């Protein structure tokens, strides 16, 4: 076997996540699965809803993320058996979902700009029978053919945006230490998730003022969403700390663990100003902490001093005084970070009929 083949095999094995996931399909996902004759299971999730989907015990993160971006998945549940053992898996799943929402938000914002651009206004005047707006639907096979024919022009625009954003980033001290390969890959991933109709119009009138203006706006939107990627790390850390607290509560009460995490992704709407929405529910079915809701809702609205996240994580003071303290400090820190990046964030707790806790973290990107 060639060395390159061995390296590729090792890379694939390393990319696998060995944790149980319940992938809940959207209507579009169910329809696609039926076309492929993929057998579906009906699940009762930890929030007492019944949904159809599939159970994974081992998966490639990129595959799951691709299904989210194709709007095939409406929610994902991850049962938690041991937080310390599953810590990396929780972080990886949380980040792949958060990044998917950022890719979706980038696409939505760019499409808003395309629809109000001089290029589309010109198109609509010249083609009154085929106007372009947020409700536009183009036959996928036709669009693929048109985009393929314009591939050289599209590649040129992609390279122009890539070069412009790299120049933009060089002026920002926050990115001086960023790994170039990782950053380049991130930029390409954002651009690669723009809808095909966007690329058609970005390459429709090359070397014109209208095209230049639209490209500049795309670069600014891309820069804003690249800055937002740091929030994905904060979300993952907050989830881990809250789950750790609930797990500790279970141990203290000698109860059987019953914690799980549900990520819910709102489907895209064809309206101007639409924002990607992610709701995270941490379900704790075995313990009842009546004060938890008050602590979370209060702490989520208390400003924190601007300190580096690593300083919070290295501090042990929270665990010495109260296990929940560090998680609540992350909560306030995340609230500040979201505010800085124009992400709406809310945190609250619902209680079930038996007093169990449902911690809700809601994000509008």
C-alpha positions in Angstrom: 0.0 0.0 0.0 1.3 3.4 -0.9 2.3 5.9 1.8 -0.3 8.4 0.6 -3.1 5.8 0.8 -2.1 5.0 4.4 -2.0 8.7 5.3 -5.5 9.2 3.8 -6.8 6.2 5.6 -5.4 7.5 8.9 -6.8 10.9 8.3 -10.3 9.5 7.7 -10.1 7.4 10.9 -9.1 10.5 12.9 -12.0 12.5 11.5 -14.6 10.0 12.8 -16.6 10.8 15.9 -17.6 7.8 18.0 -20.6 9.1 19.8 -24.3 8.4 19.5 -26.3 11.0 17.5 -30.0 11.1 16.6 -30.3 13.0 13.3 -33.9 14.3 13.0 -34.9 15.1 9.4 -36.8 18.0 8.1 -39.7 17.5 5.6 -37.1 18.0 2.8 -34.8 15.5 4.5 -37.6 12.9 4.9 -38.6 13.3 1.2 -34.9 12.9 0.1 -34.5 9.8 2.3 -37.7 8.2 0.9 -36.3 8.7 -2.6 -33.1 6.9 -1.6 -35.1 4.2 0.2 -33.3 5.0 3.5 -35.1 3.4 6.4 -36.1 6.0 9.1 -36.8 5.5 12.8 -39.3 7.3 15.0 -37.7 8.8 18.1 -39.1 10.3 21.3 -36.6 13.0 22.1 -35.6 14.2 25.6 -37.9 17.2 25.2 -40.8 14.8 24.8 -41.3 15.5 21.0 -41.6 12.6 18.5 -39.6 12.9 15.3 -38.4 10.8 12.4 -34.7 10.4 11.6 -31.7 8.0 11.9 -29.4 6.9 14.6 -25.6 7.2 14.2 -23.0 5.6 16.4 -20.0 6.7 14.4 -20.0 9.5 11.8 -17.8 11.9 9.8 -18.5 15.5 11.0 -18.3 17.0 7.5 -21.1 14.6 6.3 -23.4 15.8 9.1 -22.6 19.4 8.5 -23.3 19.0 4.8 -26.7 17.6 5.6 -27.5 20.6 7.8 -26.4 23.0 4.9 -28.7 21.1 2.5 -31.6 21.7 5.0 -32.1 17.9 5.4 -31.7 18.1 9.2 -34.0 20.0 11.6 -32.4 18.9 14.9 -29.7 16.7 16.4 -29.8 15.0 19.8 -26.7 13.7 21.6 -27.2 11.6 24.8 -24.5 12.3 27.4 -23.1 9.3 29.3 -19.8 10.7 30.6 -18.9 14.4 30.1 -15.2 14.0 30.7 -14.9 11.2 28.2 -17.2 12.9 25.7 -15.8 16.4 26.1 -14.0 16.6 22.7 -17.0 15.0 20.9 -19.4 17.5 22.4 -17.1 20.4 21.4 -16.7 19.0 17.8 -20.4 18.5 17.3 -21.2 21.9 18.8 -18.7 23.7 16.6 -19.7 21.9 13.3 -23.3 23.0 14.0 -22.3 26.6 14.9 -20.1 26.9 11.8 -23.0 25.5 9.7 -25.2 28.3 11.0 -22.5 30.9 10.2 -22.3 29.6 6.7 -26.0 29.8 6.3 -26.1 33.4 7.7 -23.3 34.4 5.4 -25.3 33.1 2.4 -28.5 34.9 3.6 -26.7 38.2 4.1 -25.0 38.0 0.7 -28.2 37.1 -1.1 -29.9 40.1 0.5 -27.2 42.3 -1.0 -27.5 40.6 -4.4 -31.3 41.2 -4.5 -30.9 45.0 -3.9 -27.8 45.4 -6.2 -27.7 47.4 -9.4 -26.9 44.2 -11.2 -30.2 42.6 -10.2 -32.1 45.9 -10.8 -30.7 45.9 -14.3 -31.6 42.3 -14.8 -35.2 42.8 -13.7 -35.7 45.8 -16.0 -34.4 43.7 -19.0 -36.1 40.5 -18.0 -39.5 41.5 -16.6 -40.9 38.0 -17.2 -38.1 36.5 -15.0 -37.6 38.9 -12.1 -35.1 38.1 -9.3 -36.1 38.5 -5.6 -36.1 36.4 -2.4 -38.9 34.2 -3.7 -37.0 33.3 -6.9 -36.8 29.5 -7.7 -34.6 28.3 -10.5 -34.6 24.7 -11.7 -31.5 23.2 -10.2 -30.5 21.3 -13.4 -30.7 24.6 -15.5 -28.8 26.6 -12.9 -26.0 24.0 -12.7 -25.6 24.1 -16.5 -25.5 28.0 -16.6 -23.1 28.1 -13.7 -20.9 25.5 -15.3 -20.8 27.6 -18.5 -19.7 30.6 -16.5 -17.1 28.7 -14.4 -14.0 30.7 -15.6 -15.7 34.0 -14.7 -16.9 32.7 -11.4 -13.4 31.4 -10.5 -12.1 34.9 -11.3 -14.6 36.5 -8.9 -13.9 33.9 -6.2 -10.1 34.6 -6.4 -10.8 38.4 -6.3 -12.9 38.0 -3.1 -10.3 35.7 -1.6 -7.4 38.1 -2.3 -9.4 41.1 -1.0 -10.4 39.4 2.3 -6.8 38.3 2.9 -5.6 41.9 2.4 -8.4 43.0 4.8 -7.3 40.4 7.4 -3.6 41.4 7.3 -4.6 44.8 8.8 -6.3 43.1 11.8 -4.0 42.2 14.7 -6.5 39.5 15.8 -5.5 37.4 12.9 -1.7 37.8 13.0 -1.2 34.5 14.8 -3.9 32.6 12.9 -2.6 29.6 11.0 -2.6 30.6 7.3 -3.7 27.1 6.1 -6.7 27.0 8.6 -7.7 30.6 7.7 -7.5 30.0 4.0 -9.6 26.8 4.4 -12.2 28.7 6.4 -12.5 31.4 3.8 -13.0 28.9 1.0 -15.6 27.1 3.1 -17.6 30.2 3.5 -17.4 31.1 -0.2 -18.1 27.4 -1.2 -21.5 27.6 0.7 -22.9 30.5 -1.2 -25.9 29.6 -3.4 -25.2 29.1 -7.1 -27.5 31.9 -8.1 -25.4 34.3 -6.1 -22.3 33.3 -8.1 -24.2 33.7 -11.4 -24.9 37.4 -10.6 -21.4 38.0 -9.1 -20.0 37.0 -12.4 -22.8 38.5 -14.6 -21.3 41.9 -15.3 -17.5 41.5 -14.7 -15.3 44.7 -14.7 -18.3 47.0 -14.0 -18.9 49.5 -11.2 -22.0 47.4 -10.1 -19.9 44.2 -9.9 -17.2 46.0 -8.0 -19.6 47.5 -5.5 -21.3 44.1 -4.9 -18.0 42.3 -4.5 -16.8 44.9 -1.9 -20.0 44.3 0.1 -19.5 40.5 0.0 -15.9 41.0 1.3 -17.2 43.1 4.2 -19.9 40.5 5.1 -17.3 37.7 4.9 -15.0 39.6 7.2 -17.8 40.1 9.7 -18.7 36.4 9.7 -15.0 35.3 10.0 -14.8 37.4 13.2 -17.9 35.6 14.5 -16.3 32.2 14.3 -14.8 32.7 17.7 -18.3 32.5 19.2 -18.5 28.8 18.2 -15.8 28.0 20.7 -17.5 29.9 23.4 -20.8 28.0 22.7 -19.1 24.7 23.0 -17.4 25.5 26.2 -20.6 26.8 27.8 -22.4 23.6 26.9 -19.7 21.5 28.4 -19.7 23.4 31.7 -23.5 23.3 32.0 -23.6 19.6 31.2 -20.7 19.0 33.7 -22.8 20.8 36.4 -25.9 18.7 35.7 -23.8 15.5 35.8 -22.4 16.6 39.2 -25.9 17.3 40.5 -26.9 13.7 39.5 -23.9 12.2 41.3 -24.6 14.2 44.4 -28.2 13.0 44.5 -27.2 9.4 43.7 -29.5 9.5 40.7 -29.1 7.9 37.3 -27.8 10.1 34.5 -30.3 11.4 32.1 -28.7 14.3 30.3 -28.8 15.0 26.6 -28.2 18.0 24.3 -30.5 18.9 21.4 -29.5 21.3 18.7 -32.5 22.7 16.7 -31.9 24.5 13.4 -34.6 26.7 11.9 -35.2 26.2 8.2 -34.3 29.1 5.9 -37.2 31.4 5.0 -37.3 33.2 1.6 -37.6 36.7 3.1 -35.4 39.8 3.3 -33.5 40.1 6.5 -33.8 36.5 7.5 -31.4 35.3 10.2 -30.1 31.8 10.9 -31.6 30.6 14.2 -30.0 27.9 16.4 -31.7 26.7 19.6 -29.8 24.5 22.0 -31.7 22.6 24.7 -29.8 20.8 27.5 -32.2 18.3 28.9 -31.8 17.1 32.4 -34.5 14.5 33.2 -33.1 13.1 36.5 -32.6 16.1 38.7 -34.6 19.1 39.7 -32.9 22.4 40.6 -35.5 25.1 41.1 -32.9 27.9 41.5 -31.2 27.1 38.2 -33.6 29.1 36.0 -33.1 32.2 38.1 -29.3 31.9 38.2 -29.1 31.4 34.4 -31.5 34.2 33.4 -29.8 36.6 35.9 -26.2 35.8 34.9 -27.0 36.0 31.2 -27.8 39.7 31.7 -24.8 40.7 34.0 -22.0 42.4 32.1 -18.5 40.9 32.5 -15.1 42.5 32.3 -13.4 41.9 29.0 -10.9 39.2 29.9 -9.5 36.5 27.6 -11.4 33.2 27.6 -8.3 31.2 28.5 -8.2 33.2 31.8 -11.7 32.0 32.7 -10.9 28.5 31.8 -7.7 28.3 33.8 -9.4 29.7 36.9 -10.3 27.1 39.5 -12.1 29.6 41.8 -15.5 28.7 40.4 -15.2 25.0 41.3 -14.0 25.8 44.8 -17.0 28.0 45.7 -19.8 26.6 43.5 -19.6 24.2 40.5 -22.1 26.2 38.5 -20.1 29.5 38.9 -17.7 28.9 36.0 -20.5 27.9 33.7 -22.5 31.0 34.6 -19.4 33.1 34.0 -19.1 31.6 30.6 -22.7 32.5 30.1 -22.2 36.1 30.8 -19.0 36.1 28.7 -20.8 34.6 25.7 -23.6 37.2 26.1 -20.9 39.9 25.7 -19.2 38.2 22.8 -22.6 37.8 21.0 -23.4 41.4 21.6 -20.0 42.5 20.1 -20.7 40.5 16.9 -24.4 41.5 16.6 -25.7 38.0 17.5 -28.9 37.9 19.5 -28.5 35.5 22.4 -31.0 34.5 25.1 -30.7 31.9 27.9 -33.5 30.6 30.1 -34.7 27.4 31.8 -38.0 25.6 31.4 -39.2 23.0 34.0 -41.1 19.8 33.1 -44.0 18.3 34.9 -41.7 16.4 37.2 -39.5 19.4 37.9 -36.7 18.4 35.5 -34.6 21.2 33.9 -34.5 22.2 30.2 -31.8 24.8 29.7 -32.4 26.8 26.6 -29.7 28.7 24.7 -31.1 30.6 21.7 -29.0 32.3 19.0 -30.1 34.5 16.1 -27.0 35.0 13.9 
